[in-house]
């Protein structure tokens, strides 16, 4: 499901962040919906954002940037963020993962 088209975005927080190659990667979580998604900004078409759910790989999500500077994966149902990772593959530069715990909750979708 698309997080910005649901009530899940209303209570979502950024749990982890990562920066590299001019890109910001965020692991987002909605406690209300028991859902997580990955978001990247500062990206270009062709870059990929991935949400990996280690204990349920069929629930993992990926999105390839089409236009603009931001993109996110569809939501995945998770009970907690244990074993959940958000990473961006920045075309021609490398991979950036959200591994730093966010210092303040971000509530934007």
C-alpha positions in Angstrom: 0.0 0.0 0.0 1.0 3.6 -0.6 1.8 5.2 2.8 0.8 8.8 1.8 -2.7 7.6 0.7 -3.5 6.1 4.1 -3.9 7.1 7.7 -0.6 5.4 8.4 1.3 8.5 7.4 -0.4 10.5 10.1 1.4 8.9 13.0 4.5 7.8 11.2 7.9 8.6 12.6 11.4 8.3 11.2 13.2 5.6 13.3 16.5 5.5 11.5 18.4 7.6 9.0 21.4 7.4 6.8 23.3 9.9 4.6 25.7 9.4 1.8 26.3 10.5 -1.8 24.0 13.4 -1.2 21.1 11.1 -0.4 19.0 10.9 2.8 17.6 7.5 3.6 14.8 7.1 6.2 13.2 4.0 7.8 9.6 5.1 8.6 7.2 3.3 11.0 3.5 3.7 11.8 2.6 2.1 15.1 -1.1 2.5 14.3 -0.8 0.5 11.2 2.1 -1.8 12.2 3.7 -0.8 9.0 7.2 0.3 7.8 8.5 1.8 4.6 11.7 3.3 3.3 12.1 6.8 1.9 14.9 8.5 0.1 15.5 12.1 -0.8 18.1 13.9 -2.9 18.0 11.1 -5.4 17.8 10.9 -9.2 15.9 8.7 -11.6 17.3 5.2 -11.6 18.1 5.2 -7.9 16.4 2.4 -5.9 15.0 2.4 -2.4 14.6 -0.9 -0.6 12.9 -2.1 2.5 14.2 -5.4 3.7 12.2 -7.5 6.2 14.7 -10.2 7.2 12.3 -12.6 8.8 9.7 -12.3 6.0 11.5 -11.6 2.7 8.2 -11.9 0.8 7.1 -8.7 2.7 10.2 -6.8 1.5 9.6 -3.8 -0.8 11.5 -2.0 -3.5 10.9 1.1 -5.7 13.0 2.5 -8.5 13.0 6.3 -8.7 11.1 7.5 -11.9 11.1 11.3 -11.6 11.8 14.0 -9.0 14.2 13.9 -6.0 12.2 11.8 -3.5 10.8 8.3 -3.5 9.5 5.7 -1.1 8.6 2.0 -1.0 5.1 0.7 -0.5 4.4 -0.2 3.2 5.2 -3.6 4.7 3.3 -5.1 7.6 5.7 -5.4 10.6 5.1 -5.7 14.3 8.4 -4.0 15.2 11.5 -2.7 13.4 13.6 -5.7 14.5 15.2 -7.1 11.4 13.9 -4.3 9.2 16.3 -2.3 7.1 16.0 0.7 4.7 18.7 1.1 2.0 19.1 3.1 -1.2 21.2 2.0 -4.1 22.4 5.3 -5.6 23.2 4.5 -9.3 26.8 4.7 -10.1 27.8 5.8 -6.6 27.0 3.1 -4.0 24.6 2.0 -1.2 23.4 4.1 1.7 21.4 2.5 4.6 19.5 4.0 7.5 21.5 2.8 10.5 21.6 5.9 12.7 18.7 6.1 15.2 16.8 9.3 14.6 17.2 11.9 17.3 13.8 13.4 17.0 10.6 12.0 15.6 9.6 13.2 12.2 5.9 13.1 11.4 5.8 14.1 7.8 4.5 11.4 5.4 
